[in-house]
Amino acid sequence: MFTLTLLLVMAVAIAVLVVLVIYLVDRFNGLERDTKQMLQNLQQQPQGSKFSGPYAGLSGKALWDAVAGDPPEGMDELILDGLRKRYRLLLGEHISFIFSEGVSDQNKGFDAVPSNTRTVRTPRTQVESWLPHEAVEAIYRCGQGYARYDPAELPALRQNLDQVCAQLHMQTALEMLQPPSSLLMPPRPDLDAAPTAGETPA
């Protein structure tokens, strides 16, 4: 009786081991099939290698053209969408640099509109950014005007800066999340507050 019970227990244990081995083999084969499928999918998209990196291997005018609606041949919508999302940071950095140059040059007595290309460092890489010359000059002049500290001039300067930047965002199909003037031209209590009647400005 004891021997029969022992044999039954051994038979059940062997059956469990066989089922477990079959399950593990099937899982292994499934992983192998998935890996092969992934490799095949990568091999079937050779054009993707042309557009590698955070900015798809593009820079300067070519990068601007891509986000402004004239991408290179072979660039699909998925790559273009990711490129445009990353371009927001690049555009903001370039605008900020041009404005700061205007402020700095005004304080130094210089007047030299910067080039419309600028190498911008981002958290992942550095890339050359290009903006239309008319926009570069307009942003630069806003920086100069802000540095002149003329209260009467500030409202028009803020409006002009926001309009130019809104146009750049519209050209690149990006939503302008907040007016650039709120970041680059914050209110100055000593200038924005108009003097009351009978009060002499400092």
Contacts in CASP RR format, 6 or more apart in sequence:
PFRMAT RR
TARGET T0000
AUTHOR 0000-0000-0000
METHOD contacts of the structure
MODEL  1
MFTLTLLLVMAVAIAVLVVLVIYLVDRFNGLERDTKQMLQNLQQQPQGSK
FSGPYAGLSGKALWDAVAGDPPEGMDELILDGLRKRYRLLLGEHISFIFS
EGVSDQNKGFDAVPSNTRTVRTPRTQVESWLPHEAVEAIYRCGQGYARYD
PAELPALRQNLDQVCAQLHMQTALEMLQPPSSLLMPPRPDLDAAPTAGET
PA
47 74 0 8 1.000
48 79 0 8 1.000
50 57 0 8 1.000
50 72 0 8 1.000
50 74 0 8 1.000
51 57 0 8 1.000
51 58 0 8 1.000
51 72 0 8 1.000
51 75 0 8 1.000
51 79 0 8 1.000
53 125 0 8 1.000
54 86 0 8 1.000
54 122 0 8 1.000
54 124 0 8 1.000
54 125 0 8 1.000
54 127 0 8 1.000
55 63 0 8 1.000
55 83 0 8 1.000
55 86 0 8 1.000
55 87 0 8 1.000
55 90 0 8 1.000
55 125 0 8 1.000
55 127 0 8 1.000
56 66 0 8 1.000
56 75 0 8 1.000
56 79 0 8 1.000
56 83 0 8 1.000
58 66 0 8 1.000
58 72 0 8 1.000
58 83 0 8 1.000
59 127 0 8 1.000
59 128 0 8 1.000
59 129 0 8 1.000
60 117 0 8 1.000
60 127 0 8 1.000
60 128 0 8 1.000
60 129 0 8 1.000
60 130 0 8 1.000
61 130 0 8 1.000
62 72 0 8 1.000
63 83 0 8 1.000
63 87 0 8 1.000
63 90 0 8 1.000
63 127 0 8 1.000
63 128 0 8 1.000
63 129 0 8 1.000
63 130 0 8 1.000
64 129 0 8 1.000
64 130 0 8 1.000
64 131 0 8 1.000
64 172 0 8 1.000
65 71 0 8 1.000
66 72 0 8 1.000
66 75 0 8 1.000
66 80 0 8 1.000
66 83 0 8 1.000
67 80 0 8 1.000
67 83 0 8 1.000
67 84 0 8 1.000
67 87 0 8 1.000
67 172 0 8 1.000
67 173 0 8 1.000
67 174 0 8 1.000
68 171 0 8 1.000
68 172 0 8 1.000
68 173 0 8 1.000
69 173 0 8 1.000
71 80 0 8 1.000
84 172 0 8 1.000
84 173 0 8 1.000
84 174 0 8 1.000
86 122 0 8 1.000
87 172 0 8 1.000
87 174 0 8 1.000
88 174 0 8 1.000
89 122 0 8 1.000
90 120 0 8 1.000
90 122 0 8 1.000
90 127 0 8 1.000
90 129 0 8 1.000
91 129 0 8 1.000
91 131 0 8 1.000
91 168 0 8 1.000
91 169 0 8 1.000
91 172 0 8 1.000
91 174 0 8 1.000
92 180 0 8 1.000
93 120 0 8 1.000
93 122 0 8 1.000
93 129 0 8 1.000
94 118 0 8 1.000
94 120 0 8 1.000
94 129 0 8 1.000
94 131 0 8 1.000
95 131 0 8 1.000
95 139 0 8 1.000
95 165 0 8 1.000
95 168 0 8 1.000
95 180 0 8 1.000
95 184 0 8 1.000
96 183 0 8 1.000
96 184 0 8 1.000
97 114 0 8 1.000
97 118 0 8 1.000
97 120 0 8 1.000
98 114 0 8 1.000
98 118 0 8 1.000
98 131 0 8 1.000
98 136 0 8 1.000
98 139 0 8 1.000
98 140 0 8 1.000
99 139 0 8 1.000
99 140 0 8 1.000
99 142 0 8 1.000
99 143 0 8 1.000
99 146 0 8 1.000
99 161 0 8 1.000
99 180 0 8 1.000
99 184 0 8 1.000
100 143 0 8 1.000
101 114 0 8 1.000
101 140 0 8 1.000
101 143 0 8 1.000
102 140 0 8 1.000
102 141 0 8 1.000
102 142 0 8 1.000
102 143 0 8 1.000
102 144 0 8 1.000
102 147 0 8 1.000
103 143 0 8 1.000
103 144 0 8 1.000
103 146 0 8 1.000
103 147 0 8 1.000
104 110 0 8 1.000
104 147 0 8 1.000
105 111 0 8 1.000
105 112 0 8 1.000
105 140 0 8 1.000
105 144 0 8 1.000
106 143 0 8 1.000
106 144 0 8 1.000
106 145 0 8 1.000
106 147 0 8 1.000
106 148 0 8 1.000
107 147 0 8 1.000
111 144 0 8 1.000
113 133 0 8 1.000
113 136 0 8 1.000
113 137 0 8 1.000
113 140 0 8 1.000
114 136 0 8 1.000
114 140 0 8 1.000
115 136 0 8 1.000
116 130 0 8 1.000
116 131 0 8 1.000
116 132 0 8 1.000
116 133 0 8 1.000
116 135 0 8 1.000
116 136 0 8 1.000
117 128 0 8 1.000
117 129 0 8 1.000
117 130 0 8 1.000
118 128 0 8 1.000
118 129 0 8 1.000
119 126 0 8 1.000
119 127 0 8 1.000
119 128 0 8 1.000
119 129 0 8 1.000
120 126 0 8 1.000
120 127 0 8 1.000
120 128 0 8 1.000
120 129 0 8 1.000
131 168 0 8 1.000
132 168 0 8 1.000
135 164 0 8 1.000
135 167 0 8 1.000
135 168 0 8 1.000
138 160 0 8 1.000
138 161 0 8 1.000
138 164 0 8 1.000
139 161 0 8 1.000
139 164 0 8 1.000
139 165 0 8 1.000
142 157 0 8 1.000
142 160 0 8 1.000
142 161 0 8 1.000
142 164 0 8 1.000
142 184 0 8 1.000
142 185 0 8 1.000
143 157 0 8 1.000
143 161 0 8 1.000
143 184 0 8 1.000
143 185 0 8 1.000
145 153 0 8 1.000
145 157 0 8 1.000
146 154 0 8 1.000
146 157 0 8 1.000
146 184 0 8 1.000
146 185 0 8 1.000
149 188 0 8 1.000
149 191 0 8 1.000
150 191 0 8 1.000
151 191 0 8 1.000
151 192 0 8 1.000
151 194 0 8 1.000
154 185 0 8 1.000
154 188 0 8 1.000
154 191 0 8 1.000
154 192 0 8 1.000
157 181 0 8 1.000
157 185 0 8 1.000
158 179 0 8 1.000
158 181 0 8 1.000
158 185 0 8 1.000
159 181 0 8 1.000
161 180 0 8 1.000
161 181 0 8 1.000
161 184 0 8 1.000
161 185 0 8 1.000
162 179 0 8 1.000
162 180 0 8 1.000
162 181 0 8 1.000
165 176 0 8 1.000
165 179 0 8 1.000
165 180 0 8 1.000
166 176 0 8 1.000
169 175 0 8 1.000
169 176 0 8 1.000
190 202 0 8 1.000
195 201 0 8 1.000
END
